[in-house]
Amino acid sequence: MNFPERFSNLPAYAFPRLRALLDHLPPGGPVEQMTIGEPKHKFPQWVTDVIVENAAGFNNYPNNDGTDELRGAITDWLARRYDVTLDPATQVMALNGTREGLYNAAMALCPETKNGQQPVILTPNPFYQVYMVAAISVGAEPVFVPATAATGHLPDFASLSPKVLNRVTIAYICSPANPQGSVAGRDYWADLIALAERYDFRIFADECYSEIYRNDPPPGAMQMAHELGADPERVMIFHSLSKRSNLPGLRSGFVAGGPQSISRLKHLRAYAGAPTPSPLQAAAAAVWADEAHVVASRELYQEKYQIADQVMGTVQGYQGPEAGFFLWLPVDDGETATLKLWQETGVKVLPGSYLAQGEPGQNPGEGYIRVALVADKDSTQRALISLRDCLY
C-alpha cells in the first residue's frame, strides 16, 4: 500500500520523542511534570452546572459554526479586550480547539500558487507543530524563520528576501510566544501588517496565551489591524479557553477575521468540521462572558513568575517570560539536560530542539529546555529548585 510522500519525513511529534528519550529510564526522585502546557488551575465550578443544565443538547447535532449565544459572547469579549467590533454572524467561527482552526485555515485560504510559483507559508522557529504540517498539507513550502535571543525571540519576517516574500501566502505568528514567552508589541505588529500589505499575504495570529501575562495586556493583531486601517481580510486571530480559563478538555476556541475568509472557513467546515457539542458551547459562552476567574488565574501565574525569578535569577542567561506560562531556559544541550534532570531528580521537561527545525548546530531550540509553570506554587518552586541545583 502506498502512502503520501509529503508526510514521510516528518519528525516524530515532541511528546512521543520525549517518551522515547525518558520512559525506559527510572526517575531520580519524585516525578514533577513540567513538559506539557496543560493548565492545572481550577476552572469555574459553575461550568459543570451549565453543561448539566444544557445536557439535552447531547441529543442533537451541534451548530457547526457556533451558536448565536457563543459567537455573541466571543464578539462581546473581543470588544472589551481589544476595542474591536465584529459581526458575530460573519466574522467569527467557533472551533473545536484552536489547533483545528490553525490547520484548516491554511486548507481553506492558501492558494495553489503565488505569482506563478509554489506558495510559501512562514512559521517562527521554534514553533507550534501544526503550523508546519498545515503548510505541507496544502503543498506550500514551509519556511522557518528563527526566533532567537538576537531577534527578541520573535521572527524577523522582514529579513527575508523579496524573492521569498513574493511567494508568501500566510505567516503564522504566536504572541505571546510558545515557548519563549515573548510578546509582539505595537511596533512589531505595525511592521508585520505593513509587510503583509506590501507582499499581499495573510497573518494567522495564534493568541492563545493572550490572557496570561506579567504586567500589561499584550496588544492583539486584529486590534492593531483595525487601528491601522488594514484590509480586514489581512489578519485572522485564533483564541482558546484552554489557557485563558484552564479548560483544555472543553475543546473550545474561535477564529475571527474578515467576512470572506470566515465564509471560506465555514464552507470547508461544513464538509470536514468537528463542532463542539451543544452543552459545551453553552458552557463556553458563559465562560467567555466571565472575567473574574481569568483575573484570579492570572494572579497565580504572576506569583509563579516571581518564584521563577527568585529561584532562577542567578542563572546566566535566564530571562523571565513576559507572558504565557513557559520558561525557556538556556542549557548546553537540551536533550542532555533533560536526561540528566530526569535521572537525577525526577523533574521532566522538554528539550527545546523538539519544538524547532534545523540540522544539529542550526536548530534554534537545541540550547534550551522548555519548562511549564502549570502546577501549584509549592510544586513549581520545589521543581525549579531541583532543576537549578541539578543543571546550574
C-alpha positions as CSV (number, residue, x, y, z in Angstrom):
1,M,0.0,0.0,0.0
2,N,1.3,3.4,-0.9
3,F,1.2,6.4,1.5
4,P,1.6,10.2,0.8
5,E,5.3,11.1,0.5
6,R,4.8,14.6,1.8
7,F,4.5,13.3,5.3
8,S,7.2,10.7,5.2
9,N,10.0,12.9,6.5
10,L,8.1,14.5,9.4
11,P,9.9,14.2,12.7
12,A,8.1,12.4,15.5
13,Y,5.8,14.8,17.5
14,A,7.5,16.3,20.5
15,F,5.9,14.2,23.2
16,P,6.4,10.7,21.6
17,R,10.1,11.7,21.2
18,L,10.2,12.7,24.9
19,R,8.7,9.3,25.9
20,A,11.3,7.5,23.7
21,L,14.1,9.5,25.4
22,L,13.0,9.0,29.0
23,D,10.4,6.3,29.6
24,H,12.9,3.4,29.7
25,L,14.9,5.2,32.4
26,P,13.9,5.4,36.1
27,P,13.4,8.9,37.6
28,G,15.9,10.1,40.1
29,G,13.2,11.3,42.5
30,P,9.5,12.1,42.8
31,V,8.2,12.9,39.4
32,E,7.5,16.6,38.7
33,Q,5.7,17.0,35.3
34,M,6.8,20.3,33.7
35,T,6.6,19.3,30.0
36,I,3.1,19.9,28.6
37,G,1.2,23.2,28.6
38,E,-1.9,21.7,30.3
39,P,-3.2,24.3,32.8
40,K,-3.9,22.9,36.3
41,H,-5.6,25.9,37.9
42,K,-9.2,25.5,38.8
43,F,-11.8,26.4,36.3
44,P,-15.1,27.9,37.5
45,Q,-17.3,25.4,39.3
46,W,-20.4,26.7,37.6
47,V,-19.1,25.4,34.2
48,T,-20.2,21.9,35.2
49,D,-23.7,23.3,36.2
50,V,-24.1,25.0,32.8
51,I,-23.2,21.7,31.0
52,V,-25.7,19.7,33.1
53,E,-28.4,22.3,32.5
54,N,-27.9,22.0,28.8
55,A,-27.3,18.3,28.7
56,A,-30.3,17.6,26.5
57,G,-28.3,19.2,23.7
58,F,-26.2,16.0,23.5
59,N,-29.3,14.5,21.8
60,N,-28.8,16.9,18.8
61,Y,-26.1,17.6,16.3
62,P,-24.3,20.8,17.4
63,N,-24.3,24.1,15.5
64,N,-21.4,23.8,13.1
65,D,-20.3,27.4,13.2
66,G,-21.1,28.1,16.9
67,T,-24.4,29.1,18.4
68,D,-25.6,32.6,18.3
69,E,-25.0,32.9,22.1
70,L,-21.4,31.6,21.8
71,R,-20.5,33.8,18.9
72,G,-22.1,36.8,20.6
73,A,-20.2,36.1,23.8
74,I,-17.0,35.9,21.8
75,T,-17.5,39.2,19.9
76,D,-18.5,40.9,23.2
77,W,-15.2,39.7,24.7
78,L,-13.2,41.0,21.7
79,A,-14.9,44.4,22.1
80,R,-14.0,44.5,25.8
81,R,-10.5,43.2,25.4
82,Y,-9.3,44.8,22.2
83,D,-11.9,47.5,21.5
84,V,-12.7,45.8,18.2
85,T,-16.3,45.5,16.9
86,L,-17.0,42.4,14.8
87,D,-20.2,41.0,13.3
88,P,-20.8,37.7,15.1
89,A,-22.7,36.3,12.1
90,T,-20.0,36.8,9.6
91,Q,-16.6,37.4,11.3
92,V,-16.4,34.7,13.9
93,M,-16.5,30.9,13.9
94,A,-16.3,28.6,16.9
95,L,-13.6,26.0,16.9
96,N,-13.2,22.6,18.4
97,G,-9.9,23.8,19.9
98,T,-7.6,26.2,18.1
99,R,-5.4,23.5,16.6
100,E,-8.3,22.6,14.3
101,G,-8.6,26.2,13.2
102,L,-4.9,26.8,12.7
103,Y,-4.8,23.8,10.4
104,N,-8.0,24.3,8.5
105,A,-7.4,28.0,7.9
106,A,-4.5,27.1,5.7
107,M,-6.5,24.4,3.9
108,A,-9.3,26.9,3.2
109,L,-7.2,30.0,2.4
110,C,-3.8,29.1,0.9
111,P,-3.9,29.3,-2.9
112,E,-2.2,26.6,-5.0
113,T,0.3,29.2,-6.4
114,K,1.5,32.7,-5.7
115,N,2.9,34.7,-8.5
116,G,3.1,31.5,-10.6
117,Q,5.2,29.7,-8.1
118,Q,4.8,27.3,-5.2
119,P,3.4,29.2,-2.2
120,V,5.4,29.8,1.0
121,I,4.0,29.6,4.5
122,L,6.1,31.3,7.1
123,T,6.4,30.0,10.7
124,P,8.5,31.0,13.7
125,N,11.3,28.7,14.7
126,P,10.7,27.3,17.4
127,F,7.0,26.8,16.7
128,Y,3.8,25.0,17.4
129,Q,4.0,22.0,15.2
130,V,0.6,22.3,13.5
131,Y,1.9,25.3,11.5
132,M,4.4,23.2,9.7
133,V,2.0,20.3,9.0
134,A,-0.6,22.7,7.7
135,A,1.9,24.1,5.2
136,I,2.9,20.6,4.0
137,S,-0.7,19.6,3.7
138,V,-1.6,22.3,1.3
139,G,1.5,21.8,-0.9
140,A,3.2,25.0,0.3
141,E,6.9,25.3,1.2
142,P,7.3,25.9,5.0
143,V,9.9,28.5,5.6
144,F,11.2,28.5,9.2
145,V,12.2,32.0,10.5
146,P,14.5,31.9,13.5
147,A,13.0,33.5,16.7
148,T,16.1,33.8,18.8
149,A,17.5,36.0,21.5
150,A,19.0,38.1,18.8
151,T,15.6,38.9,17.4
152,G,13.8,39.3,20.8
153,H,12.5,35.7,20.4
154,L,10.2,36.8,17.7
155,P,10.6,36.0,14.0
156,D,12.1,38.8,11.8
157,F,10.0,38.2,8.7
158,A,11.3,41.4,7.1
159,S,14.8,39.9,7.0
160,L,13.6,37.5,4.3
161,S,14.5,38.2,0.7
162,P,11.9,39.7,-1.7
163,K,12.2,36.5,-3.7
164,V,10.8,34.6,-0.8
165,L,8.3,37.2,0.4
166,N,6.8,37.4,-3.1
167,R,5.7,33.8,-2.7
168,V,4.3,34.1,0.9
169,T,0.6,33.4,1.3
170,I,0.4,33.0,5.1
171,A,2.6,34.0,8.0
172,Y,2.0,32.2,11.3
173,I,2.9,34.1,14.4
174,C,2.4,33.3,18.1
175,S,2.1,36.1,20.6
176,P,2.6,35.7,23.5
177,A,5.1,33.2,22.1
178,N,5.2,29.5,22.8
179,P,7.8,28.6,24.0
180,Q,9.7,31.8,24.8
181,G,7.0,34.0,26.4
182,S,7.9,37.0,24.3
183,V,5.3,39.5,23.3
184,A,4.8,41.2,19.9
185,G,4.5,44.9,20.7
186,R,2.6,47.5,18.8
187,D,5.6,48.4,16.6
188,Y,6.2,44.8,15.8
189,W,2.5,44.3,14.7
190,A,2.6,47.5,12.7
191,D,5.7,46.4,10.8
192,L,4.3,42.9,10.2
193,I,1.0,44.2,9.0
194,A,2.7,46.7,6.6
195,L,4.9,43.8,5.3
196,A,1.8,41.7,4.7
197,E,0.1,44.6,2.9
198,R,3.2,45.1,0.7
199,Y,3.6,41.5,-0.3
200,D,-0.1,40.5,-0.1
201,F,-0.1,37.7,2.4
202,R,-2.3,36.8,5.4
203,I,-1.3,36.9,9.0
204,F,-2.5,34.0,11.2
205,A,-2.1,35.2,14.8
206,D,-2.1,32.4,17.4
207,E,-3.0,34.4,20.5
208,C,-3.9,31.5,22.8
209,Y,-1.7,32.8,25.7
210,S,-3.0,36.4,25.5
211,E,-4.6,36.4,28.9
212,I,-1.6,35.2,30.9
213,Y,0.9,38.0,31.3
214,R,3.2,39.6,33.8
215,N,2.3,43.3,33.6
216,D,0.4,44.9,30.7
217,P,-2.1,43.1,28.4
218,P,-0.4,42.2,25.2
219,P,-1.7,44.0,22.1
220,G,-3.5,41.9,19.6
221,A,-3.1,41.5,15.8
222,M,-6.7,42.4,14.9
223,Q,-6.6,45.3,17.3
224,M,-3.6,46.7,15.5
225,A,-5.0,46.0,12.1
226,H,-8.2,47.9,12.9
227,E,-6.2,50.9,14.3
228,L,-4.0,50.9,11.1
229,G,-6.9,50.6,8.7
230,A,-5.6,47.4,7.2
231,D,-7.5,45.2,4.8
232,P,-10.0,43.4,7.1
233,E,-9.1,40.1,5.3
234,R,-5.4,40.6,6.2
235,V,-5.4,39.2,9.7
236,M,-7.0,36.2,11.3
237,I,-6.8,35.6,15.1
238,F,-7.1,32.4,17.0
239,H,-8.1,32.1,20.7
240,S,-8.9,29.4,23.1
241,L,-10.4,28.7,26.5
242,S,-7.7,26.1,27.2
243,K,-5.2,28.6,28.6
244,R,-7.4,31.6,29.4
245,S,-9.8,29.6,31.5
246,N,-8.0,26.4,32.4
247,L,-10.3,24.3,30.2
248,P,-8.2,22.4,27.7
249,G,-10.7,19.5,27.8
250,L,-13.6,21.7,26.8
251,R,-12.2,21.9,23.3
252,S,-13.5,25.4,22.7
253,G,-11.8,28.1,20.7
254,F,-12.6,30.5,18.0
255,V,-11.2,32.2,14.8
256,A,-12.0,35.7,13.9
257,G,-11.3,37.6,10.6
258,G,-12.7,39.2,7.5
259,P,-16.1,38.1,6.3
260,Q,-14.7,36.5,3.1
261,S,-12.1,34.5,5.0
262,I,-14.6,33.3,7.6
263,S,-17.0,32.3,4.8
264,R,-14.4,30.1,3.2
265,L,-13.6,28.5,6.5
266,K,-17.3,27.8,7.2
267,H,-17.7,26.3,3.8
268,L,-14.8,23.9,4.4
269,R,-16.0,23.1,7.9
270,A,-19.4,22.1,6.6
271,Y,-17.7,19.1,5.0
272,A,-14.8,18.5,7.3
273,G,-15.6,20.0,10.7
274,A,-15.9,18.6,14.1
275,P,-18.1,21.1,16.1
276,T,-18.1,21.3,19.8
277,P,-21.2,19.6,21.4
278,S,-24.0,22.0,22.2
279,P,-23.8,21.7,26.0
280,L,-20.1,22.6,25.8
281,Q,-20.9,25.5,23.6
282,A,-23.3,26.8,26.2
283,A,-20.6,26.5,28.8
284,A,-18.1,28.3,26.6
285,A,-20.5,31.2,26.1
286,A,-20.8,31.6,29.8
287,V,-17.0,31.4,30.3
288,W,-16.2,34.0,27.6
289,A,-18.6,36.3,29.5
290,D,-16.8,36.0,32.8
291,E,-13.5,37.7,33.7
292,A,-13.3,37.1,37.4
293,H,-11.8,33.6,37.1
294,V,-9.3,34.8,34.4
295,V,-8.1,37.5,36.8
296,A,-7.7,35.0,39.6
297,S,-5.8,32.6,37.5
298,R,-3.5,35.3,36.1
299,E,-2.6,36.3,39.6
300,L,-1.5,32.7,40.3
301,Y,0.8,32.8,37.2
302,Q,2.2,36.2,38.3
303,E,3.1,34.6,41.6
304,K,4.9,31.8,39.8
305,Y,6.7,34.3,37.6
306,Q,8.1,35.8,40.9
307,I,9.0,32.3,42.1
308,A,10.9,31.6,38.9
309,D,12.7,34.9,39.1
310,Q,13.8,34.2,42.7
311,V,14.9,30.7,42.0
312,M,16.5,31.1,38.6
313,G,17.5,34.8,38.8
314,T,21.2,34.0,39.3
315,V,21.4,31.6,36.3
316,Q,23.4,33.2,33.5
317,G,21.1,33.8,30.5
318,Y,17.9,33.5,32.5
319,Q,15.1,35.7,31.2
320,G,11.7,35.5,32.8
321,P,8.8,35.4,30.4
322,E,6.8,38.5,29.6
323,A,3.7,36.3,29.2
324,G,2.5,32.7,28.8
325,F,3.4,30.0,31.3
326,F,6.7,28.6,30.0
327,L,10.3,29.2,30.9
328,W,12.7,29.0,28.0
329,L,15.9,28.1,29.9
330,P,19.4,28.1,28.3
331,V,21.5,24.9,28.6
332,D,24.4,23.5,26.7
333,D,22.2,20.8,25.1
334,G,18.5,20.4,25.6
335,E,18.4,16.6,25.3
336,T,21.4,16.1,27.5
337,A,20.0,18.4,30.2
338,T,16.6,16.7,30.0
339,L,18.1,13.3,30.5
340,K,20.3,14.4,33.4
341,L,17.4,16.2,35.1
342,W,15.1,13.2,34.8
343,Q,17.7,10.6,36.0
344,E,18.9,12.7,38.9
345,T,15.8,14.5,40.2
346,G,12.6,13.1,38.5
347,V,11.8,16.6,37.0
348,K,10.5,16.1,33.5
349,V,11.0,19.0,31.0
350,L,11.0,19.2,27.2
351,P,14.1,19.6,25.0
352,G,13.9,22.8,23.0
353,S,15.1,21.1,19.8
354,Y,11.8,19.1,19.8
355,L,9.9,22.3,19.1
356,A,12.1,23.6,16.3
357,Q,13.5,22.6,12.9
358,G,17.1,22.6,11.8
359,E,20.2,20.3,11.5
360,P,22.4,19.8,14.6
361,G,24.1,23.1,15.2
362,Q,21.5,25.0,13.3
363,N,18.4,24.2,15.4
364,P,17.5,27.3,17.4
365,G,15.9,25.2,20.1
366,E,18.8,22.8,20.9
367,G,20.4,25.1,23.5
368,Y,17.2,25.3,25.6
369,I,14.7,23.4,27.6
370,R,11.0,24.3,27.9
371,V,9.6,24.3,31.4
372,A,5.8,24.6,32.0
373,L,4.7,26.5,35.1
374,V,1.3,24.9,35.3
375,A,1.4,23.1,38.7
376,D,0.6,24.7,42.0
377,K,3.1,27.2,43.5
378,D,4.7,24.8,46.0
379,S,5.3,22.1,43.4
380,T,6.6,24.7,41.0
381,Q,9.0,26.1,43.5
382,R,10.2,22.6,44.6
383,A,10.8,21.5,41.0
384,L,12.6,24.7,40.0
385,I,15.0,24.4,42.9
386,S,15.7,20.8,41.9
387,L,16.2,21.9,38.3
388,R,18.5,24.8,39.2
389,D,20.7,22.7,41.6
390,C,21.0,19.9,39.1
391,L,21.7,21.8,35.9
392,Y,23.3,25.1,37.0
